[in-house]
Amino acid sequence: MELSLRRIENEPLDLWGESEFFSDIESGMDCLLDEVFGGSCVTYVVPETRGGYSPRIDINETADSINVSAEMPGMSQDDIDVSVHDGILTISGEKKVQDGEKVLNYHHTERSYGCFSRDISLPGAVDIDKVEAAYKNGVLSVRVPKTQEALEESRKIPVSTA
């Protein structure tokens, strides 16, 4: 029996609190699958019979930017596209099978190949004209700076004792 897991990612990631309900359900399902099958089932890319690929990403926010890191080992910089349109950061590309590996008679394989596209919803207060992307050692790093207005809007609120 072969186990195949796939996360369906047709919609942009909602990072700004609009669908916490579904996030809680997904988190609960991940924990359940971890307990039943072990962490590797949901932590790593599990190959499908069709051989799909989707890079794993981390997203963090600093005082002046939104930062996205995507693991893309074995890829060339020329195979990666980064774009921003209508408040959506899109990372897309293709992880190709290396020359010579197509004809091998595999007994087992866990690596995945193919075209992918990841869409990430951005908050409205970012400067899309200053987005920067760099690819080094199999990791794509994208920095999306916040606008000056967004930087000025945030301020620390002092907390006093009652």
BARO-480307 format. One record per residue (C-alpha): residue number from 1; residue in one letter; x, y, z. Coordinates in Angstrom, 2 decimals. Example, Ala and Ser with C-alpha at 12.3 -4.5 7.8 and 13.67 -1.06 7.14 Angstrom:
BEGIN
     k   r         x         y         z
     1   A     12.30     -4.50      7.80
     2   S     13.67     -1.06      7.14
// end
This chain:
BEGIN
     k   r         x         y         z
     1   M      0.00      0.00      0.00
     2   E      1.37      3.39     -0.98
     3   L      0.52      6.53      1.01
     4   S      0.24      9.79     -0.87
     5   L     -0.43     13.16      0.74
     6   R     -1.00     16.40     -1.09
     7   R     -1.74     19.89      0.15
     8   I     -4.04     21.63     -2.30
     9   E     -2.79     25.16     -2.84
    10   N     -5.05     26.84     -5.36
    11   E     -5.74     29.81     -3.11
    12   P     -3.20     32.36     -1.84
    13   L     -2.00     31.91      1.71
    14   D     -4.05     34.17      3.97
    15   L     -1.55     35.58      6.44
    16   W     -3.57     38.45      7.80
    17   G     -6.24     36.75      9.89
    18   E     -9.15     36.42      7.49
    19   S     -9.47     32.63      7.80
    20   E     -8.20     31.59     11.22
    21   F    -10.94     28.96     11.43
    22   F     -9.49     26.98      8.53
    23   S     -5.96     27.49      9.80
    24   D     -6.98     25.90     13.11
    25   I     -8.51     22.93     11.30
    26   E     -5.39     22.48      9.15
    27   S     -3.16     22.66     12.23
    28   G     -5.27     20.05     14.00
    29   M     -5.15     17.73     11.00
    30   D     -1.36     18.13     10.77
    31   C     -1.05     17.13     14.45
    32   L     -3.34     14.14     13.93
    33   L     -1.34     12.96     10.92
    34   D      1.90     13.47     12.86
    35   E      0.60     11.22     15.65
    36   V     -0.69      8.50     13.32
    37   F      2.02      8.41     10.64
    38   G      4.98     10.25     12.15
    39   G      6.21     13.77     11.47
    40   S      7.77     13.02      8.12
    41   C      4.38     12.62      6.44
    42   V      3.48     16.29      6.73
    43   T      6.87     17.89      7.27
    44   Y      8.48     16.93      3.97
    45   V      7.34     16.80      0.38
    46   V      5.78     13.35     -0.03
    47   P      5.89     12.19     -3.63
    48   E      2.65     11.61     -5.43
    49   T      2.13      9.06     -8.12
    50   R      1.96     11.99    -10.56
    51   G      5.25     13.44     -9.21
    52   G      4.13     16.92     -8.11
    53   Y      6.49     19.40     -6.46
    54   S      5.84     22.34     -4.16
    55   P      8.62     24.16     -2.31
    56   R      8.28     24.63      1.45
    57   I      8.19     28.26      2.57
    58   D      8.71     30.33      5.71
    59   I      7.18     33.80      6.06
    60   N      8.17     36.33      8.70
    61   E      7.57     40.00      9.34
    62   T     10.02     42.55     10.66
    63   A      9.44     46.21     11.50
    64   D     10.18     47.22      7.91
    65   S      9.40     44.22      5.66
    66   I      7.68     40.92      4.94
    67   N     10.24     38.18      4.23
    68   V      9.66     34.90      2.42
    69   S     12.16     32.02      2.23
    70   A     11.51     29.03     -0.04
    71   E     13.51     25.80     -0.14
    72   M     14.29     24.93     -3.75
    73   P     17.27     22.56     -3.74
    74   G     18.56     21.36     -7.08
    75   M     17.04     24.21     -9.03
    76   S     18.65     26.83    -11.22
    77   Q     18.02     30.54    -10.73
    78   D     16.79     30.61    -14.35
    79   D     13.97     28.16    -13.47
    80   I     12.45     30.47    -10.81
    81   D     10.00     33.35    -11.38
    82   V      8.92     35.88     -8.74
    83   S      6.15     38.41     -9.37
    84   V      3.70     40.65     -7.51
    85   H      0.24     41.44     -8.90
    86   D     -2.90     42.73     -7.15
    87   G     -1.44     42.17     -3.67
    88   I     -0.34     38.59     -4.39
    89   L      3.31     37.52     -4.31
    90   T      3.74     34.58     -6.72
    91   I      6.74     32.26     -6.66
    92   S      6.66     29.85     -9.57
    93   G      8.98     27.72    -11.62
    94   E      9.95     24.20    -12.54
    95   K     12.14     21.65    -10.80
    96   K     13.56     19.58    -13.62
    97   V     14.83     16.01    -13.64
    98   Q     18.61     16.03    -14.04
    99   D     20.08     14.68    -17.30
   100   G     20.76     10.97    -17.04
   101   E     18.25     10.40    -14.22
   102   K     15.32      9.95    -16.64
   103   V     16.52      6.55    -17.83
   104   L     17.41      5.03    -14.46
   105   N     15.38      2.07    -13.22
   106   Y     14.41      3.28     -9.75
   107   H     13.44      0.89     -6.96
   108   H     12.28      3.77     -4.75
   109   T     12.22      7.55     -5.09
   110   E     11.00     10.33     -2.81
   111   R     12.20     13.34     -4.77
   112   S      9.57     15.31     -6.66
   113   Y      9.79     17.24     -9.90
   114   G      7.53     19.44    -11.98
   115   C      6.03     22.89    -12.30
   116   F      4.83     24.74     -9.22
   117   S      3.27     28.03     -8.21
   118   R      2.88     29.42     -4.69
   119   D      0.68     32.49     -4.11
   120   I      1.05     34.54     -0.94
   121   S     -1.41     37.28     -0.01
   122   L      0.37     40.50      1.00
   123   P     -0.97     43.25      3.25
   124   G     -1.88     46.47      1.43
   125   A      0.93     48.50      2.98
   126   V      3.90     47.12      1.02
   127   D      6.07     48.77     -1.62
   128   I      5.93     46.41     -4.61
   129   D      8.38     48.56     -6.59
   130   K     11.16     47.70     -4.11
   131   V     10.71     43.91     -3.82
   132   E     14.05     42.06     -3.84
   133   A     14.71     38.37     -4.51
   134   A     17.94     36.37     -4.19
   135   Y     18.68     32.66     -4.70
   136   K     21.61     31.08     -2.87
   137   N     22.43     27.50     -1.81
   138   G     19.00     26.19     -2.78
   139   V     17.03     28.83     -0.88
   140   L     15.08     31.68     -2.46
   141   S     14.79     34.77     -0.22
   142   V     12.24     37.46     -1.08
   143   R     12.08     40.76      0.81
   144   V      8.92     42.86      0.44
   145   P      9.48     46.25      2.12
   146   K      6.63     48.05      3.87
   147   T      5.57     51.49      2.66
   148   Q      6.62     54.61      4.56
   149   E      2.98     55.10      5.59
   150   A      2.89     51.63      7.13
   151   L      6.11     52.31      9.02
   152   E      4.71     55.57     10.37
   153   E      1.37     53.98     11.36
   154   S      2.85     51.49     13.74
   155   R      3.88     52.70     17.12
   156   K      4.50     51.12     20.49
   157   I      1.72     51.48     23.01
   158   P      2.95     51.72     26.62
   159   V      1.28     49.40     29.11
   160   S      0.80     50.67     32.63
   161   T     -0.21     48.88     35.78
   162   A     -3.76     49.46     36.98
// end
